[in-house]
Amino acid sequence: MSKERIGVYPGTFDPMTNGHADIILRAVKVVDRLVIGVARNIGKGPLFSSEERVEIVNEEIDHLVDAATRKRIEVRAFENLLMHFAMETGASVILRGLRAVSDFEYEFQMAAMNNRLNPKV
């Protein structure tokens, strides 16, 4: 039997957008379990508290997917480094949305730095 493929989709979700919903719908097709990590980042000056954002994301997911798919999705807040959150959840995949080429360059740099910090991941 193969190992369960767990994916993490991190973000502030402040507010949740159609783009976020699109990535969630695509992600559940490629992973066995999806953990949506709502980042606690006071420095960004969020409109909603992390608890409110978790609740909003949960409500949106309930409208997006069927009951069987919903059982494979978990939404929770986190405040540590993404790399540590991914390890905590047992994730082997991190999903990110890209809006522009500059987003790709930033994410590529972050992935390279995380790989140097923890080459086993």
Backbone torsions as a table, in degrees:
resi	resn	phi	psi	omega
1	MET	NA	136.4	-178.2
2	SER	-81.8	156.6	-179.7
3	LYS	-70.4	141.8	177.8
4	GLU	-62.7	131.7	178.6
5	ARG	-91.7	113.2	-178.9
6	ILE	-106.3	131.7	177.8
7	GLY	-116.4	146.9	175.6
8	VAL	-115.0	130.9	174.4
9	TYR	-117.5	99.4	-177.1
10	PRO	-92.4	154.1	174.5
11	GLY	175.0	173.4	176.6
12	THR	-87.6	-28.0	179.1
13	PHE	50.7	50.2	-176.2
14	ASP	-129.7	79.2	3.5
15	PRO	-94.5	174.2	173.9
16	MET	-72.1	138.6	-176.5
17	THR	-120.3	172.9	174.4
18	ASN	-62.9	-32.6	176.8
19	GLY	-62.8	-42.9	176.0
20	HIS	-60.1	-45.9	-179.2
21	ALA	-60.2	-41.3	179.6
22	ASP	-61.5	-44.1	-179.9
23	ILE	-65.7	-39.6	178.1
24	ILE	-61.3	-46.0	179.9
25	LEU	-62.7	-36.6	177.2
26	ARG	-72.4	-39.7	-176.3
27	ALA	-63.5	-41.3	-177.1
28	VAL	-67.4	-11.9	176.6
29	LYS	-83.8	-18.5	-175.4
30	VAL	-114.5	-7.4	177.8
31	VAL	-124.8	156.9	177.6
32	ASP	-79.1	-33.7	179.5
33	ARG	-141.4	136.0	-179.0
34	LEU	-117.4	125.2	175.0
35	VAL	-107.6	117.2	177.7
36	ILE	-94.5	114.3	-177.8
37	GLY	-96.7	114.6	178.1
38	VAL	-91.1	111.5	-173.9
39	ALA	-74.9	132.0	172.5
40	ARG	-91.3	107.4	-178.7
41	ASN	-137.7	88.7	-178.2
42	ILE	-59.9	-31.0	-179.7
43	GLY	-59.6	-26.0	179.8
44	LYS	-82.8	-8.3	180.0
45	GLY	61.7	60.2	-175.7
46	PRO	-64.4	149.2	177.3
47	LEU	-71.1	-39.8	-178.6
48	PHE	-114.7	154.4	175.2
49	SER	-69.3	164.2	-179.7
50	SER	-64.1	-35.6	178.8
51	GLU	-64.7	-40.2	178.2
52	GLU	-66.6	-39.6	-179.8
53	ARG	-67.0	-37.6	175.6
54	VAL	-61.6	-44.1	180.0
55	GLU	-63.7	-43.0	179.4
56	ILE	-62.4	-45.4	179.8
57	VAL	-62.6	-44.2	177.7
58	ASN	-57.9	-44.6	179.7
59	GLU	-62.7	-42.6	179.7
60	GLU	-64.7	-41.4	-180.0
61	ILE	-63.2	-38.2	178.2
62	ASP	-58.0	-30.1	178.6
63	HIS	-86.3	-18.5	-174.0
64	LEU	-88.1	-37.9	-169.6
65	VAL	-124.8	163.2	177.3
66	ASP	-78.2	171.2	-174.5
67	ALA	-61.1	-39.1	-179.3
68	ALA	-65.6	-42.0	178.6
69	THR	-68.8	-38.1	-178.3
70	ARG	-59.1	-33.8	-179.9
71	LYS	-65.3	-19.0	-178.6
72	ARG	-94.9	3.8	-177.2
73	ILE	-117.0	132.5	176.4
74	GLU	-124.9	136.0	177.2
75	VAL	-117.1	126.6	177.8
76	ARG	-152.7	152.7	179.8
77	ALA	-82.0	152.5	173.9
78	PHE	-148.1	154.7	179.6
79	GLU	-133.5	0.9	177.2
80	ASN	-89.2	-175.8	177.6
81	LEU	-63.7	145.2	179.3
82	LEU	-55.7	-41.6	179.5
83	MET	-57.3	-43.4	179.8
84	HIS	-69.6	-38.9	177.7
85	PHE	-62.4	-42.8	179.1
86	ALA	-62.4	-42.2	178.7
87	MET	-65.8	-39.7	178.9
88	GLU	-59.3	-38.9	-177.7
89	THR	-86.0	-9.1	-177.4
90	GLY	78.9	18.9	-176.4
91	ALA	-71.5	143.4	173.8
92	SER	-113.0	-3.5	-177.9
93	VAL	-136.2	135.0	171.0
94	ILE	-115.5	125.8	-178.8
95	LEU	-103.5	134.4	-179.4
96	ARG	-137.0	147.0	175.6
97	GLY	-93.9	142.6	179.3
98	LEU	-122.1	126.1	179.2
99	ARG	-100.3	-29.1	-176.2
100	ALA	-148.6	169.8	179.4
101	VAL	-59.2	-36.4	-179.7
102	SER	-62.5	-33.2	175.5
103	ASP	-62.5	-42.1	179.3
104	PHE	-62.1	-45.3	-179.2
105	GLU	-60.6	-42.9	179.0
106	TYR	-63.9	-48.5	-178.9
107	GLU	-63.7	-37.1	178.2
108	PHE	-62.5	-43.0	177.8
109	GLN	-64.0	-41.9	179.6
110	MET	-64.1	-42.0	178.8
111	ALA	-63.5	-41.5	179.5
112	ALA	-64.7	-41.8	179.6
113	MET	-65.6	-44.1	178.9
114	ASN	-63.0	-36.6	179.2
115	ASN	-66.0	-36.5	177.2
116	ARG	-70.1	-35.9	-179.5
117	LEU	-72.8	-33.7	-177.2
118	ASN	-144.7	81.1	-174.2
119	PRO	-66.8	-11.6	179.4
120	LYS	-76.0	-18.2	-177.1
121	VAL	-79.7	NA	NA
